[in-house]
Amino acid sequence: MSTHQFNEQMLPDDLFSLGELKHLRIGNECRLLDKRRTPGFIKSIDMDAGFFRWEISDFEDQGQFWDVEFEHVGNYQFQNNSRELNSGEVEKLSKRIESLNNFIEVKSTDVIKHQNNESIKLATVEILNWLDRNSEFFQQTSPIDFQSLIGLD
């Protein structure tokens, strides 16, 4: 038995099209291009941030969601009869992607880089110490059974 649920009767890929911006309509059903073709739907569109919200509609993560960049819609398949945006709406999404696709250079001095690296090292030590003291997961000595559907108590 696998840790993840799987639908043996999932529809074949030829009933689906690779995701394009035109498919980003609220309510459109789609599935992730993973091995099990995790199903979901477009829950919302965030034009300000350039994301669509994809909500999982089945399996153990049903009801959970991911916020996905518009340009990553190609990681999903949409049913061939899905509703599509008109060309003006697709153009708006394209322009928003373009406007958000900026290179940002954050300048720093060697002193600031050193201070940041030291802060990261200190935080890492604090985190590892906390995990050693408080995590039953890290304290267990038996091997992890990745096929089990039950986690640690």
N, C-alpha and C positions, 0 to 999 in steps of 0.2 A: 504494500500500500504506500502511496506517495504522500508527502506532506501537503501537497497542493491538489485541490479538486480538479477534475478533468471531465469534459463532456465528450463521451465516445461518439455521440450522434451529431456532432457539430456540422453545420453546413459546409460544403466544399468551397474552396477559395474562388472557383470560377463564378460564383454567385455574388462576388464582391469586387469592388474597384479600389485601387490604391487611393488613399486619401489625398485630396487636393483642397486648396482654400475654398473652392466652391461648395465643399461639403460641410463647412463650419456653420451649420444652422442649428439653433437650439432645438433639441429633441431628436436630432438624427441619431439613429443607432449605428454603432460601429464596433469594431473589435481590434484589440491590440495585436500587432504582428509578432506575438510570442508563440511558443510551441503549442500552447493550448487555446490560442485565439480568445483571450479573455474578453468577454463581452461588456459593453458599456454604452453610454450615450453622451452627447454633447449637452451639458447641463447649463452652461452660461458662456458668455463671451466678454472678456475684459479688454476693451479697446485701449484704455490708458496704459495698461501693463503689457499688452500684446500677447495675452494668454487666452486659451479656452479651457474650461473646466470639463474634464472627462470623468464621469461617475461610473464606477464598476457596478454592473447589474446582476452579477451571478458569482458563484464560488465563495470561498471563505472571506473574501474582502468586499462582499456586496455592500453597497452604500458608501464605501470609501471613495475618495476622488483624488485626482491629480490635476494640478494646474500645469498646462503644457503650452509651450511657445507655439504661436501660429505656424511657424515654419516647420514644425515637427509633425504636422498633420499626416505626412507621408508614412509615419510609423503605425498608421491605423488603416483598416479596411472598412469601407462603407458598402452597404447593400446596393446593388446595381440600380434599384429604383428609389434611391434616397432623394429627398428634396434638395435642391441646389440654390445657392445664392445667385442673384443676377450679376451681370458683369460689373455694374457700378459698385455693388457691395464687395465683390472680390477685389476690385481696384483699391477700395478703402483699406482692406486688410493688407494688400501688397504695399501700399504707401506707408502704412503703420509699421510694418516690418522694416522697411527701408529707413524710416525715421528713427527707429530704436537700434538699428545696427550701426552703432558708433564705437570707434576705438577710443578707449579712455586710458590715458597715461597718468599714473599716480607717481609723482616724483617723491623721492625720499633722500635723506642723507645717510651716510654710513652709520652715524651715531644712532639715528632713529631705527635703522634696520637692525642694528645690534640690540637695542632696547626691546624691540618687538620680538626678536628671536629668543632673548632671555625670558621675556614674559611667557612666551609659548612653552619653553622648556619647564618653567616653574609650574604653569598650569597643568602640563602633562604629568609631572611628578605628583601633584595634588590629586589629580583624577585617578591615577593608578593606585595611590595610597588609599583613596576612598573606596575604590573597587575591591582592593584586597581586604579591607575591613568590613565592607557591607554587602558585597555581592555573593549570594549563594551560588550563582552560576559559575563564577570564577573560582570558588572554593571547592567545587565538586571535583572528585578525583576519577570518577568513572567516565568512560568515553561517551560522547554525545551520540544519541540515536537519531539521525537525521530523518529517518522514515517514520518516527513516532508522531502521532497527532496530538500528543499530550506534552506540555512543557514542564518545567520545574515548578514545584509547589512554592 
